[in-house]
Amino acid sequence: MKPATLRLPSLRLPTLREVGTEARLLLIGIPVFIWTMVPIYHMFLFAISPKEDAFSGKLWPDHPTLHNFEIVFREQHYFLRDFYIQFWNSLVIAVAVGALTLFVATAAAFSISRLRVPGGRLVMNLALFTYFIPAAFLAVPMYRTMGNYGLLNNHWALILAMVTIASPYAIWVLKQASDKLPVELDEAAIMDGATTLQIFRLVYIPLMMPSLVAIGTYAILLAWNEYLYAFLLLSNDTEITLPVALGNFLAADDSPWELLMTTGFIYALPPAAIYYAFKRYMVGGLTAGAVKS
Amino acid sequence: MAITLSASDVPGAPLSARLTPAQVWGIVLLTPYLLVFLAFVVYPVGYGLWLARQPSSYVTLYHDPIFARAAVNTLIFLVIGINIKMLIALFLSGFFVVQRAWIKWLSVLFILPWAVPSIPTILSVRFMLNPEWGVINTLIFKFTGEDGPNWLNDPAVALTMAIAVHIWKSLPFWTLILITGRLAISHDLFEAAEVDGATWWQKFRYITWPSMQTLYVTCTLLSMIWTLGDFNSVYLLTGGGPADLTHVLATLGIRYLRLDQLSLAMASIVCALPFVLPLVYFMMKRLSR
């Protein structure tokens, strides 16, 4: 306990030491703020600048405009011909990956953690092992495998690849969460004559809701943000997702940066919004499980 | 050797009779993942290893200067880049636990690099560094009247920038994890140390670090494993250039793939396995407790 001194905060001048502490905090905080915001602000600045203003190096354009957004939304550029269909592709694939990952991972976690299926621990370890294989290492064989399955240039190739990458972590987090549910719940339900499926549907799923939301969000964001696999597995202009389309801008030397940044800005908004909307689930459900020491 | 036989172990009994209904459901519910695992992990990995079976691929790799360069770059990326990142994260986790309204707001913004997709932001950095039109060289010209350096044309600078982009992207995540670690330390310890007149360094050395070192080491190893697969930071910023001098193993495999040298692509990945697998094993030991 600090010694309690009688003082009225509003009348008191800060001591030299307190000023020093605040100054030091600001000395860390301001560089952190600049470091974090510069690439994002730069992108935003390009998006609201007319073409000739964008390169001037000014902190704020002389004539801010939404013209770039208009061009993107009206698909009025060679690189943007298929903007809507690419946006749609990204959306469909992300939602499909979210749904499939939830299905696969919830079933597996229930089976391993609640039903204690023989060999469950082995499966858990194999999944965990997959989680630690760097995704870029699996990309090359995955590309050939999808070719052998005849799925290249098909959305299912990307969906299945992303489910493969997302499920190990999903199963692990869901298993950790379901291990914490008391066994008595299942026992009570069995006493009441519930079948296994009823326990799954009526007891397990409702109790697991927060973790399920976190995992669904995780899988959707992972799929929406994926570049490498999308770029390997899909190639037709009407099949690719938005990030691949963004990468294709670089193919030309005179690519319109302001349009690329505008499209990138539009592409970055949904995941950022989802992240902040589900932040409390993400932080509670994911980081707690991510690294327990 | 004593073997206890229960009804469920009797061989020859029909499968359904040897398993309880719950176990049958357990197998049914586990099947979707097992199918995914067999079709998209076991088969590709097995197929990949089969592709990498010829010793001649390794000889070719050994004589390919780009491979040696990529291996060195990967090592620099992991050993220097990740340790710098984790040290900054450790430092910043101490900053973000300070109770101030503005720090709370800053922490909300600080997550942004992690929350937004990496492609548009990496391309944004790429444009900033463009020697002719990029904002950095424009500003250098404005203030000094001299042309700025050709940033991404120097392999050392380009690799440093790729590492910086990687740090920018993943620093918030690791800081967040280390913040949870710091918040788990009992506040009484710090108050007691305060009474005893401990300095800032002593508090860190004798209270914070001992309770966080396991978490810190786990995070560092995990980040190293994952960074091996960081394709975007290098590929989208430098494309492996100039002259293929900034490749890392993650982008090199894709480069060989695009050149239709599939066995080389797989062999380059197989070469990394002796370093990756012990780390993976160690992490699994830690996390499956």
Chai-1 contact restraints between the chains, C-beta under 6 A:
chainA,res_idxA,chainB,res_idxB,connection_type,confidence,min_distance_angstrom,max_distance_angstrom,comment,restraint_id
A,I28,B,F95,contact,1.0,0.0,6.0,A-B,restraint_1
A,G29,B,L106,contact,1.0,0.0,6.0,A-B,restraint_2
A,T36,B,L109,contact,1.0,0.0,6.0,A-B,restraint_3
A,T36,B,F110,contact,1.0,0.0,6.0,A-B,restraint_4
A,P39,B,T121,contact,1.0,0.0,6.0,A-B,restraint_5
A,P39,B,S124,contact,1.0,0.0,6.0,A-B,restraint_6
A,P39,B,V125,contact,1.0,0.0,6.0,A-B,restraint_7
A,H42,B,S124,contact,1.0,0.0,6.0,A-B,restraint_8
A,H42,B,M128,contact,1.0,0.0,6.0,A-B,restraint_9
A,M43,B,P120,contact,1.0,0.0,6.0,A-B,restraint_10
A,M43,B,S124,contact,1.0,0.0,6.0,A-B,restraint_11
A,F55,B,W133,contact,1.0,0.0,6.0,A-B,restraint_12
A,G57,B,V135,contact,1.0,0.0,6.0,A-B,restraint_13
A,G57,B,T138,contact,1.0,0.0,6.0,A-B,restraint_14
A,G57,B,L139,contact,1.0,0.0,6.0,A-B,restraint_15
A,V104,B,P32,contact,1.0,0.0,6.0,A-B,restraint_16
A,V104,B,Y33,contact,1.0,0.0,6.0,A-B,restraint_17
A,A107,B,L29,contact,1.0,0.0,6.0,A-B,restraint_18
A,A107,B,P32,contact,1.0,0.0,6.0,A-B,restraint_19
A,A108,B,L30,contact,1.0,0.0,6.0,A-B,restraint_20
A,A108,B,Y33,contact,1.0,0.0,6.0,A-B,restraint_21
A,F110,B,L29,contact,1.0,0.0,6.0,A-B,restraint_22
A,S111,B,G26,contact,1.0,0.0,6.0,A-B,restraint_23
A,S111,B,L29,contact,1.0,0.0,6.0,A-B,restraint_24
A,S111,B,L30,contact,1.0,0.0,6.0,A-B,restraint_25
A,L115,B,A22,contact,1.0,0.0,6.0,A-B,restraint_26
A,L115,B,G26,contact,1.0,0.0,6.0,A-B,restraint_27
A,V117,B,G26,contact,1.0,0.0,6.0,A-B,restraint_28
A,V117,B,I27,contact,1.0,0.0,6.0,A-B,restraint_29
A,V117,B,L30,contact,1.0,0.0,6.0,A-B,restraint_30
A,L128,B,M284,contact,1.0,0.0,6.0,A-B,restraint_31
A,T130,B,V41,contact,1.0,0.0,6.0,A-B,restraint_32
A,F132,B,I225,contact,1.0,0.0,6.0,A-B,restraint_33
A,F132,B,V280,contact,1.0,0.0,6.0,A-B,restraint_34
A,F132,B,M283,contact,1.0,0.0,6.0,A-B,restraint_35
A,P134,B,L228,contact,1.0,0.0,6.0,A-B,restraint_36
A,P134,B,G229,contact,1.0,0.0,6.0,A-B,restraint_37
A,A135,B,G229,contact,1.0,0.0,6.0,A-B,restraint_38
A,A136,B,G229,contact,1.0,0.0,6.0,A-B,restraint_39
A,A136,B,F231,contact,1.0,0.0,6.0,A-B,restraint_40
A,A136,B,A250,contact,1.0,0.0,6.0,A-B,restraint_41
A,F137,B,I269,contact,1.0,0.0,6.0,A-B,restraint_42
A,V140,B,G253,contact,1.0,0.0,6.0,A-B,restraint_43
A,V140,B,L257,contact,1.0,0.0,6.0,A-B,restraint_44
A,V140,B,A265,contact,1.0,0.0,6.0,A-B,restraint_45
A,P141,B,P44,contact,1.0,0.0,6.0,A-B,restraint_46
A,P141,B,Y47,contact,1.0,0.0,6.0,A-B,restraint_47
A,P141,B,G48,contact,1.0,0.0,6.0,A-B,restraint_48
A,M142,B,P44,contact,1.0,0.0,6.0,A-B,restraint_49
A,T145,B,Y43,contact,1.0,0.0,6.0,A-B,restraint_50
A,T145,B,P44,contact,1.0,0.0,6.0,A-B,restraint_51
A,T164,B,V36,contact,1.0,0.0,6.0,A-B,restraint_52
A,T164,B,F40,contact,1.0,0.0,6.0,A-B,restraint_53
A,T196,B,A22,contact,1.0,0.0,6.0,A-B,restraint_54
A,T196,B,W25,contact,1.0,0.0,6.0,A-B,restraint_55
A,N225,B,P117,contact,1.0,0.0,6.0,A-B,restraint_56
A,Y227,B,I119,contact,1.0,0.0,6.0,A-B,restraint_57
A,Y227,B,N232,contact,1.0,0.0,6.0,A-B,restraint_58
A,L228,B,F231,contact,1.0,0.0,6.0,A-B,restraint_59
A,P243,B,I119,contact,1.0,0.0,6.0,A-B,restraint_60
A,L246,B,I119,contact,1.0,0.0,6.0,A-B,restraint_61
A,W257,B,F127,contact,1.0,0.0,6.0,A-B,restraint_62
A,G264,B,P120,contact,1.0,0.0,6.0,A-B,restraint_63
A,A268,B,V116,contact,1.0,0.0,6.0,A-B,restraint_64
A,A268,B,P117,contact,1.0,0.0,6.0,A-B,restraint_65
A,A268,B,P120,contact,1.0,0.0,6.0,A-B,restraint_66
A,P271,B,P117,contact,1.0,0.0,6.0,A-B,restraint_67
A,A272,B,A115,contact,1.0,0.0,6.0,A-B,restraint_68
A,A272,B,V116,contact,1.0,0.0,6.0,A-B,restraint_69
A,Y275,B,A115,contact,1.0,0.0,6.0,A-B,restraint_70
A,T287,B,L176,contact,1.0,0.0,6.0,A-B,restraint_71
A,T287,B,I177,contact,1.0,0.0,6.0,A-B,restraint_72
A,T287,B,T180,contact,1.0,0.0,6.0,A-B,restraint_73
A,V291,B,I177,contact,1.0,0.0,6.0,A-B,restraint_74
A,V291,B,T218,contact,1.0,0.0,6.0,A-B,restraint_75
A,V291,B,C219,contact,1.0,0.0,6.0,A-B,restraint_76
A,S293,B,T214,contact,1.0,0.0,6.0,A-B,restraint_77
A,S293,B,L215,contact,1.0,0.0,6.0,A-B,restraint_78
A,S293,B,T218,contact,1.0,0.0,6.0,A-B,restraint_79
